[in-house]
Amino acid sequence: MDGLDDVEHVTVDTPFGPPSDRYVLGTLGGRRLAFLPRHGVGHRLLPSELNFRANIHGFKELGADAIVSLSAVGSLRDEIRPGNVVVPDQFIDRTRGRISTFFGGGVVGHVSFADPFCPDMSAVAAGAAREAGATVHAGGTYVCMEGPQFSTRAESHLYRSWGGDVIGMTNLQEAKLAREAEICFATLAMATDYDCWRGDGESVDIDDVLAVLAANSELARRAVAVVAGRVPGDRGCGCRGALDGAIITDPASIPPSRRDELDVVAGRVLRRGNE
């Protein structure tokens, strides 16, 4: 990426196993950034195979307090054209059996998820995408499906009737875990196709998807460069205090091994609760 200085590749070990790949660290516009290819270099991992906990834990361990996800999605609306960018503000979960929490195993935590995206970071991301030249739709509902197959036509019509705007396979678990880790989370969802709901017999063609992704790659780089210079340090969103009052387990009952595993993501409140 042009302008990225002091680049290094870092392997992070987590209590939840290995992340998808090495993290790429660098400085852009005076701000330190970390990038992780969620599917691994070469796109080796299915959405259902991603170790979401390890990926988010790694970002937290590296000091990240904000994540902007760059994601390919299908459009469920005429007005969201391939090549457009959506900055969603809601989710519908259609995944099955994925691990979506750091808690369990002797620790019960319940974080608020009514508004799953950080409003402050979403505003920054939307503005950056516009400045990079994208047609941006601020707000919308992201339907997160299991995959790896694309939707049936019946499913695509169902998601439209529910109010879905775009559909993808990865962001729901990332957003939930980022909230538990008290990391602000926003998405730049780049529409690659119209899913399969349109009445003219269209279906998802992977070659078309890849062509749009290639066209959007430079736009994504420009948007990230703008975001890097505009992430506000003083944010009023509350994401970085998401665990306040969320862990309801008696501190004396938390197994020491779980306390150690959760130290990076929840140590701020666990240590306080043990005082």
C-alpha positions in Angstrom: 0.0 0.0 0.0 1.5 3.3 -1.1 2.6 5.5 1.9 2.8 2.6 4.4 6.1 2.9 6.2 7.9 0.8 8.8 6.2 -2.3 7.5 6.6 -5.5 9.5 4.9 -8.9 9.6 4.0 -10.2 13.0 2.9 -13.6 14.2 0.6 -13.5 17.2 -0.2 -16.4 19.5 -3.5 -16.3 21.3 -5.2 -18.5 23.9 -7.8 -19.2 21.2 -5.4 -20.6 18.6 -3.8 -19.0 15.6 -5.2 -16.1 13.7 -5.9 -16.4 9.9 -2.4 -15.3 9.0 0.4 -12.9 10.1 -0.6 -9.3 10.8 0.9 -6.6 8.6 1.9 -3.6 10.7 2.9 -0.2 9.3 2.6 3.5 9.8 0.3 5.6 7.5 -0.2 9.3 7.9 1.5 9.2 11.3 -0.8 6.5 12.6 0.2 2.9 13.4 -2.1 0.3 11.6 -2.5 -3.4 11.6 -3.9 -5.4 8.7 -5.1 -9.1 8.7 -6.2 -11.0 5.6 -9.2 -12.7 7.3 -9.2 -15.6 4.8 -5.4 -15.9 4.9 -2.9 -14.9 2.2 -4.1 -16.7 -1.0 -7.7 -16.9 0.3 -7.3 -20.3 1.9 -10.0 -20.3 4.6 -13.8 -20.6 4.2 -15.9 -18.1 6.2 -17.0 -21.0 8.5 -13.4 -21.9 9.1 -12.2 -18.5 10.3 -10.9 -18.4 13.9 -12.8 -15.2 14.7 -11.8 -15.2 18.4 -8.1 -15.4 17.5 -8.3 -12.7 14.9 -9.9 -10.2 17.2 -7.8 -11.2 20.2 -4.7 -10.6 18.0 -5.8 -7.0 17.1 -6.5 -6.3 20.8 -3.1 -7.7 21.8 -1.4 -5.5 19.2 -3.1 -2.4 20.7 -5.9 -1.8 18.3 -8.9 0.1 19.7 -10.7 0.5 16.3 -11.3 -1.9 13.4 -12.6 -1.1 9.9 -13.6 -4.2 8.1 -13.3 -4.3 4.3 -15.8 -6.8 3.0 -17.4 -8.1 -0.2 -21.2 -8.4 -0.1 -24.1 -9.1 -2.3 -26.7 -6.4 -2.8 -30.4 -6.9 -1.9 -31.6 -3.5 -3.2 -31.8 -2.1 -6.7 -30.3 1.2 -5.5 -27.2 -0.5 -4.1 -25.3 -1.2 -7.3 -22.2 -3.4 -7.8 -19.3 -1.2 -7.0 -21.2 0.8 -4.4 -20.2 0.9 -0.7 -22.5 0.3 2.2 -21.7 1.3 5.8 -24.2 -0.9 7.6 -25.7 -0.1 11.1 -27.6 -3.4 11.7 -27.3 -7.2 11.4 -29.4 -10.2 10.9 -27.7 -13.4 11.9 -28.2 -16.5 9.7 -25.0 -18.3 10.8 -25.0 -21.7 12.5 -22.7 -23.0 15.2 -20.0 -20.4 15.0 -18.3 -19.3 18.2 -19.3 -15.7 18.7 -18.1 -14.9 22.2 -14.9 -14.9 24.3 -17.0 -15.9 27.4 -18.2 -19.3 28.7 -16.2 -21.9 30.5 -16.9 -20.4 33.9 -17.4 -16.8 32.9 -20.7 -15.3 31.9 -20.8 -11.9 30.1 -23.6 -10.1 28.4 -22.7 -7.0 26.3 -25.2 -4.7 24.7 -25.5 -5.3 21.0 -28.6 -3.4 20.0 -26.5 -1.1 17.9 -23.7 -3.4 16.7 -21.6 -1.0 14.8 -19.6 1.9 16.3 -21.4 5.1 15.1 -18.3 7.2 15.4 -16.1 4.9 13.3 -19.0 4.3 10.8 -19.2 8.0 10.2 -15.5 8.2 9.6 -15.5 5.2 7.3 -18.5 6.6 5.2 -16.8 10.0 4.8 -13.5 8.3 3.8 -15.2 6.2 1.2 -16.9 9.2 -0.3 -13.7 11.1 -0.4 -12.1 8.1 -2.1 -14.7 8.4 -4.9 -17.3 5.8 -3.9 -21.0 6.0 -4.0 -21.8 5.4 -0.4 -25.0 4.3 1.4 -24.8 5.2 5.0 -26.8 2.8 7.1 -28.4 -0.5 6.2 -28.8 -4.1 7.4 -26.1 -6.7 6.8 -27.5 -10.3 6.6 -24.7 -12.6 7.7 -25.2 -16.1 6.2 -23.2 -19.3 6.8 -22.1 -20.1 3.3 -19.9 -21.0 1.5 -22.7 -21.5 -1.0 -24.5 -18.3 -2.1 -28.3 -17.9 -1.4 -31.1 -19.7 -3.0 -33.6 -17.4 -4.8 -36.2 -18.1 -2.1 -33.7 -17.1 0.6 -32.7 -14.0 -1.2 -36.3 -12.9 -1.5 -36.9 -13.7 2.2 -34.0 -11.5 3.3 -35.3 -8.7 1.2 -38.7 -9.0 2.9 -37.0 -8.9 6.3 -35.4 -5.5 5.4 -31.9 -6.8 4.5 -29.8 -4.5 2.4 -26.6 -6.5 1.8 -25.6 -10.1 2.4 -22.2 -11.5 3.4 -20.5 -14.3 5.3 -18.1 -12.9 7.9 -18.9 -9.7 9.7 -21.4 -10.7 12.4 -18.9 -12.7 14.6 -16.2 -10.0 14.1 -18.6 -7.3 15.3 -19.7 -9.3 18.4 -16.2 -10.2 19.4 -14.9 -6.7 18.8 -17.7 -5.4 21.1 -16.6 -7.8 23.8 -13.0 -6.8 23.4 -14.1 -3.1 23.7 -12.9 -2.3 20.2 -14.8 0.1 18.0 -16.0 -1.7 14.8 -17.2 -0.4 11.4 -17.6 -2.0 8.0 -17.0 -0.8 4.5 -19.2 -3.3 2.6 -18.4 -3.3 -1.1 -21.3 -4.7 -3.2 -20.0 -7.1 -5.9 -23.3 -8.4 -7.3 -27.1 -8.4 -6.9 -27.3 -11.8 -5.2 -30.0 -13.8 -7.0 -33.3 -12.1 -6.2 -33.8 -10.1 -9.4 -36.5 -11.4 -11.7 -34.5 -11.4 -14.8 -32.9 -14.8 -14.0 -29.6 -13.4 -12.7 -27.5 -15.5 -10.4 -24.2 -14.8 -8.7 -21.3 -15.3 -11.1 -18.0 -15.6 -9.3 -16.1 -14.1 -12.2 -18.2 -11.0 -12.1 -17.7 -10.8 -8.3 -13.9 -11.0 -8.7 -13.9 -8.4 -11.4 -15.7 -5.9 -9.2 -13.4 -6.8 -6.2 -10.4 -6.0 -8.4 -11.9 -2.7 -9.4 -12.7 -1.8 -5.8 -9.2 -2.7 -4.4 -7.7 0.7 -5.2 -10.8 2.5 -3.8 -10.4 0.5 -0.6 -6.7 1.6 -0.3 -7.7 5.2 -0.8 -10.4 5.0 1.8 -8.1 3.3 4.4 -5.6 6.1 3.9 -8.3 8.7 4.7 -9.5 6.7 7.7 -6.0 6.5 9.1 -5.8 10.3 9.4 -9.3 10.8 10.8 -9.8 8.2 13.6 -10.8 10.3 16.5 -9.0 9.5 19.7 -11.8 11.0 21.9 -14.9 9.0 20.9 -18.2 9.2 22.7 -19.6 5.9 21.4 -19.1 3.9 24.5 -17.6 0.9 22.7 -14.4 1.1 24.8 -16.5 0.7 28.0 -18.7 -2.2 26.7 -17.7 -4.5 29.5 -18.7 -2.2 32.3 -21.3 -4.2 34.2 -21.4 -7.0 31.6 -19.6 -9.8 33.5 -22.0 -11.1 36.1 -20.0 -14.1 37.4 -18.8 -13.7 40.9 -15.0 -12.9 40.6 -14.2 -15.5 43.2 -15.8 -18.2 41.0 -13.9 -17.5 37.8 -11.3 -20.2 37.2 -7.7 -18.9 37.1 -7.1 -20.4 33.7 -10.1 -18.5 32.2 -8.9 -15.3 33.9 -5.6 -15.7 32.2 -7.2 -16.4 28.8 -9.4 -13.3 29.1 -6.8 -10.9 30.4 -6.1 -9.2 27.0 -9.8 -8.7 26.1 -11.4 -8.3 29.6 -8.6 -7.7 32.0 -9.6 -4.1 32.6 -12.8 -5.3 34.3 -11.7 -8.6 35.6 -8.8 -7.2 37.5 -11.0 -4.5 38.9 -13.6 -7.1 40.0 -10.9 -9.1 41.9 -9.7 -6.1 44.0 
